[in-house]
Amino acid sequence: MLVESPPKRSAESASAPATPKRHALRALGLLVSCGVLLLICVASIAVGAKSIPLSDVWDGLFHSTGSGNDVIIRDVRVPRTLLGLVVGAALGVAGAVMQALTRNPLAEPGLLGVSAGASAAVVSAVSFLGVTSLTGYVWFAFLGAAVVSAAVYVLGGSRGATPVRLALAGTAATAALYGYINAVQLLDAAALDRLRFWTVGSLASADMGTITKVLPFIAAGLVLSMLLARPLNAMEMGDDTARSLGAHLTRTRVLSMLAITLLCGAATAACGPIVFVGLMIPHVVRAVTGPDMRWILPYAAVLAPVLLLGADVVGRVVTRPSELQVGIVTALIGGPVFIQLVRRKRMAQL
Amino acid sequence: MTAGTDTDRVKDMRTGAGATAAHLTENSRSTTTMQRLTAESVTLGYDQRVIAEDLSVEIPDNSFTVIVGPNACGKSTLLRALSRMLKPTKGRVLLDGEAIHSLPAKKVARTLGLLPQSSIAPDGITVADLVARGRYPHQGLLRQWSPEDERIVEESMAATRVGELADRYVDELSGGQRQRVWIAMALAQQTPLLLLDEPTTYLDIQHQLEVLDLCAELHESQGRTLVAVLHDLNQAARYATHLVALRDGRIVAEGAPSEVVTAELVEQVFGVKSQIIEDPESGTPLVIPASRRGVGAKVS
């Protein structure tokens, strides 16, 4: 009677072996992704404006003699790579959580105004309070991210918050805040100059101080996100279904926004707003793992740094000896890849 | 048409719906012990709009209860209140003697399942994965996926005959298949009580019957208590063991379909003149609406 005839398979053989096989495949894929990430990390340390042979890279890492090359490796490239790792993971996971939370495939971490809030606070701090050190940005970025995400949640209707209302409130807040950021930067040329690289997103100014400052927040955000994987899975099926399964909608929404604020606030504080990673990586991951947050999140945490560090390496090479900021390169590389992805896979809805 | 004892009931219905409801509820209270799922004089509404006031209902244990009534009579609202989706502004819903809204969400979800009107199948999810999500209330941080979960998921798929679709994507299934998958997910929740909000809407007649047969089977062979909101009065009469007729947020009549489905009731609840005959297939009441052309003027 059915129009489409199901593949001919007995009931037992259909469901029993398929699930463990899929799990094994997913685990293997994660392992391979980790391997790719390792290679990219090596490339990120070895490749740069100054060519350093691999043997020197090895010595610089493990038997430092204090030579010029060693200093570049230890004080510039290693921190830069670590920052890319940490920030990439944060952006990828924040994007995946945001897309699940808003049930919107076009959601990116900045959608709820978190990045804009962090940026606005940093711009204000630089322009009005004369904050100049990067480590000083961090706290302002967090403050801005937290205030704006709380405001968006309230504007979005707090207890009655729906994905659409949250996204609308976030979009409105983002638009207003970027207007403010542009106004301040245009009126204050000095601030504009200092923030020029920060506002396009850059890993270049990485140092261990920045990393240790943002790391606890990002770690907390990653752990919190993983704990939310199952409730987010439930929420993806609609509010009623989620509630009938015993999921707590309000609690999950508040904790998700907290996780996004931690991840995105810290990432923005360290590197400025990097827009594309959080939008694209969850889609790439979803195509591989299917719609299960318990797999999407770890995959995103591994593959997002691959994209970010890969883009950073490319940015260092293409315009040698000067550099292209990573935020620009991710958009340039990611754009075509993303279009290809959209064309290949239907994604009218999550 | 109906048994002699029902004449009183019909008379009561004419004098006032509220009185009938009270009368019937009184009866069932005196003869049976407390049922697992009851609503105690609840007032239901959204924002400021009141849908039902002082509504009391008991779902008989092990029944297949069907709630019927015209559009906007509050039948889905009642089902939402019974399933904890909607908090009554007054009164309370009791599950096993405890107020359902003060119970932990997962505990409720292990006793009472709901198939809502609209659910979203995540893009690219397979049937087996979707059904597996029904195990949510039985899992936690310390209790992850187990062989027992696996077994229950397979049983649920077998019971709804979607086992051979296990590896298919939900979004490429037909409407009837999809609805059976959602029911399988609700079954995997393994709740003694299962509530279904208009499970046959948007389905063609063949798939409607398929879903209702499945419900009847779950009720009969697995002993689950089912509560469904249905639009079709004849289907309700055929499948229900207990019928609740609502109008304007009040219970007009409740009981076995053969006792409560009368021409008077149909007119009172739906505003439609009809004759009731015996369904030649099932022996249950069959409502034949009167032709509206010609008599339409008389009615209004």
Boltz contact constraints between the chains, C-beta under 6 A:
constraints:
  - contact:
      token1: [A, 2]
      token2: [B, 174]
      max_distance: 6.0
  - contact:
      token1: [A, 6]
      token2: [B, 164]
      max_distance: 6.0
  - contact:
      token1: [A, 6]
      token2: [B, 165]
      max_distance: 6.0
  - contact:
      token1: [A, 11]
      token2: [B, 163]
      max_distance: 6.0
  - contact:
      token1: [A, 11]
      token2: [B, 164]
      max_distance: 6.0
  - contact:
      token1: [A, 14]
      token2: [B, 164]
      max_distance: 6.0
  - contact:
      token1: [A, 14]
      token2: [B, 166]
      max_distance: 6.0
  - contact:
      token1: [A, 14]
      token2: [B, 167]
      max_distance: 6.0
  - contact:
      token1: [A, 15]
      token2: [B, 128]
      max_distance: 6.0
  - contact:
      token1: [A, 15]
      token2: [B, 154]
      max_distance: 6.0
  - contact:
      token1: [A, 15]
      token2: [B, 166]
      max_distance: 6.0
  - contact:
      token1: [A, 18]
      token2: [B, 167]
      max_distance: 6.0
  - contact:
      token1: [A, 234]
      token2: [B, 136]
      max_distance: 6.0
  - contact:
      token1: [A, 236]
      token2: [B, 122]
      max_distance: 6.0
  - contact:
      token1: [A, 237]
      token2: [B, 119]
      max_distance: 6.0
  - contact:
      token1: [A, 237]
      token2: [B, 120]
      max_distance: 6.0
  - contact:
      token1: [A, 238]
      token2: [B, 119]
      max_distance: 6.0
  - contact:
      token1: [A, 238]
      token2: [B, 120]
      max_distance: 6.0
  - contact:
      token1: [A, 240]
      token2: [B, 85]
      max_distance: 6.0
  - contact:
      token1: [A, 240]
      token2: [B, 116]
      max_distance: 6.0
  - contact:
      token1: [A, 241]
      token2: [B, 116]
      max_distance: 6.0
  - contact:
      token1: [A, 241]
      token2: [B, 119]
      max_distance: 6.0
  - contact:
      token1: [A, 244]
      token2: [B, 114]
      max_distance: 6.0
  - contact:
      token1: [A, 245]
      token2: [B, 109]
      max_distance: 6.0
  - contact:
      token1: [A, 245]
      token2: [B, 136]
      max_distance: 6.0
  - contact:
      token1: [A, 245]
      token2: [B, 137]
      max_distance: 6.0
  - contact:
      token1: [A, 246]
      token2: [B, 105]
      max_distance: 6.0
  - contact:
      token1: [A, 246]
      token2: [B, 106]
      max_distance: 6.0
  - contact:
      token1: [A, 246]
      token2: [B, 109]
      max_distance: 6.0
  - contact:
      token1: [A, 246]
      token2: [B, 137]
      max_distance: 6.0
  - contact:
      token1: [A, 248]
      token2: [B, 105]
      max_distance: 6.0
  - contact:
      token1: [A, 290]
      token2: [B, 124]
      max_distance: 6.0
  - contact:
      token1: [A, 291]
      token2: [B, 122]
      max_distance: 6.0
  - contact:
      token1: [A, 291]
      token2: [B, 124]
      max_distance: 6.0
  - contact:
      token1: [A, 291]
      token2: [B, 125]
      max_distance: 6.0
  - contact:
      token1: [A, 349]
      token2: [B, 123]
      max_distance: 6.0
  - contact:
      token1: [A, 350]
      token2: [B, 123]
      max_distance: 6.0
